Amino acid sequence: MIPPVSSVPAATGSVAASGATRAPADGFGDTIASALEAVSQAEFDADALATDVALGGDTSVQELMVAMTKASLSVDLLVQVRNKAVEAYQEIMRMQI
């Protein structure tokens, strides 16, 4: 089951992409690190399911597609957050003191 968008770990820091409960992050860096771990785990899960399907395992194609879509959306979200962070940094650097 895919969690709703409001419980994305990068936004709250309390729920992992896999749905497991996690302690709240101490700071921004910890939140980013946990989001990166969640994205990486989603990619590893999708890769493992793809291997299982390719080898004729018990995984259905539907499960594989859900995992691949979840991983793809996680990466897309991560890229958008990175882009916004870079834009914010550039805007701060353009400020005159």
C-alpha positions as CSV (number, residue, x, y, z in Angstrom):
1,M,0.0,0.0,0.0
2,I,1.4,3.4,-1.0
3,P,1.2,6.0,1.8
4,P,-0.6,9.3,1.0
5,V,1.5,12.3,-0.2
6,S,1.0,14.1,3.2
7,S,3.2,11.4,4.9
8,V,6.2,11.8,2.6
9,P,9.3,11.3,4.9
10,A,11.2,14.3,3.4
11,A,8.3,16.5,4.5
12,T,7.7,15.2,8.0
13,G,10.7,13.1,9.0
14,S,8.6,10.8,11.0
15,V,7.3,8.2,8.5
16,A,9.6,6.3,6.1
17,A,8.7,5.6,2.5
18,S,8.2,2.0,3.4
19,G,5.7,3.0,6.1
20,A,7.9,2.2,9.0
21,T,7.8,4.5,12.0
22,R,11.0,6.5,12.6
23,A,12.2,8.9,15.3
24,P,11.9,12.6,14.3
25,A,15.0,14.1,12.8
26,D,17.1,16.5,14.9
27,G,17.7,19.0,12.1
28,F,17.6,19.8,8.5
29,G,20.6,17.7,7.7
30,D,19.1,14.7,9.4
31,T,15.8,15.2,7.5
32,I,17.7,15.3,4.2
33,A,19.7,12.3,5.1
34,S,16.7,10.3,6.0
35,A,15.0,11.3,2.8
36,L,18.0,10.2,0.8
37,E,17.9,6.9,2.6
38,A,14.2,6.4,1.9
39,V,14.8,7.1,-1.8
40,S,17.7,4.8,-1.9
41,Q,15.7,2.0,-0.2
42,A,12.8,2.5,-2.7
43,E,15.2,2.1,-5.6
44,F,16.8,-1.0,-4.0
45,D,13.3,-2.5,-3.4
46,A,12.3,-1.9,-7.0
47,D,15.6,-3.4,-8.2
48,A,15.1,-6.5,-6.1
49,L,11.5,-7.0,-7.4
50,A,12.7,-6.6,-11.0
51,T,15.3,-9.2,-10.4
52,D,12.7,-11.5,-8.9
53,V,10.3,-11.0,-11.8
54,A,13.2,-11.6,-14.3
55,L,14.1,-14.9,-12.5
56,G,10.5,-16.1,-12.5
57,G,9.9,-15.5,-8.8
58,D,6.6,-15.0,-7.0
59,T,6.5,-11.2,-7.5
60,S,3.8,-10.1,-9.9
61,V,4.3,-7.5,-12.6
62,Q,1.8,-5.2,-10.9
63,E,3.9,-5.2,-7.7
64,L,7.0,-4.5,-9.8
65,M,5.3,-1.6,-11.5
66,V,4.1,-0.1,-8.2
67,A,7.6,-0.3,-6.7
68,M,9.2,1.2,-9.9
69,T,6.7,4.0,-9.9
70,K,7.2,4.7,-6.2
71,A,11.0,4.8,-6.8
72,S,10.6,7.1,-9.8
73,L,8.3,9.5,-7.9
74,S,10.7,9.5,-4.9
75,V,13.6,10.4,-7.2
76,D,11.5,13.1,-8.9
77,L,10.6,14.6,-5.5
78,L,14.2,14.5,-4.4
79,V,15.3,16.3,-7.6
80,Q,12.6,19.0,-7.1
81,V,13.6,19.5,-3.5
82,R,17.3,19.8,-4.6
83,N,16.3,22.3,-7.3
84,K,14.4,24.4,-4.8
85,A,17.3,24.3,-2.4
86,V,19.7,25.5,-5.1
87,E,17.3,28.3,-6.1
88,A,17.1,29.4,-2.5
89,Y,20.9,29.4,-2.1
90,Q,21.3,31.4,-5.4
91,E,18.7,33.9,-4.2
92,I,20.5,34.3,-0.9
93,M,23.8,34.8,-2.7
94,R,22.2,37.6,-4.8
95,M,21.1,39.5,-1.8
96,Q,22.9,42.7,-1.1
97,I,23.9,43.4,2.5
